[in-house]
Amino acid sequence: MPSQEQERLRRLRDQQLRARDPLSKQRRMDKEISQKRRRMRETFSFGGMWRDLPHRLRGAFVGGLIGLGVLLVAPSLIAAPWGLCLGGFALPFAALVGFLLGRYDDSMDDIKKDLH
């Protein structure tokens, strides 16, 4: 009878040790270190940085560039005070439209991700 009880306690202890896994912290740390080393080896590229930006920031940037183009071109096409006013209005408006379109793209990506 006591041998069965000892065997049961030994199996219980082994099961608890396996569940606890004393090396889990070490494995997690090794994984984090290897990920950091992998990231350090990657070369920097502006294309990769651009792809990592959310669509709303990319849209605002592109819209701002379009608005800046309008700001620079409008005074030469339209009489001076009105051309400058139009360009001054076009810059924030284009940036806002770009931001909203980018936010729409981000929302669609989130919806697609949630559905799959």
Residue, then its C-alpha position, 0 to 999 in steps of 0.5 A: m500500500p505505501s509503495q502505491e502511494q509513493e508511486r502516485l506521489r512521484r508521478l504527481r511530482d513529475q507531472q507538476l515539474r513538467a507543467r512548471d517547466p523550470l527552463s521556460k524563462q531561459r527559453r523565452m529569454d533565448k528567443e528574445i535574444s535571437q529575435k533582437r540579434r536578427r533585427m540588428r542584422e537587418t539593413f535599414s531601408f526607406g522602403g521598409m520604413w515606408r511599408d511599416l507606417p500606417h496607411r493614415l500617416r502615409g496618406a497624410f504625407v502624400g496629401g501634404l505633398i499634393g497640397l504643397g504642390v498646389l501651394l507652389v503652383a496656384p499663385s502663378l496660375i491665379a492672381a497673387p492674393w487668391g492663388l496664395c489663399l487657395g494654396g494655403f487652403a489646399l495644403p491642410f485640405a489635401a493632407l486631411v483627405g489623405f489622412l481620411l483615405g489612409r484611415y479607411d484603408d487601415s479600417m478595411d485591413d483591420i476588418k479583413k484581419d478580423l474576418h479571417 
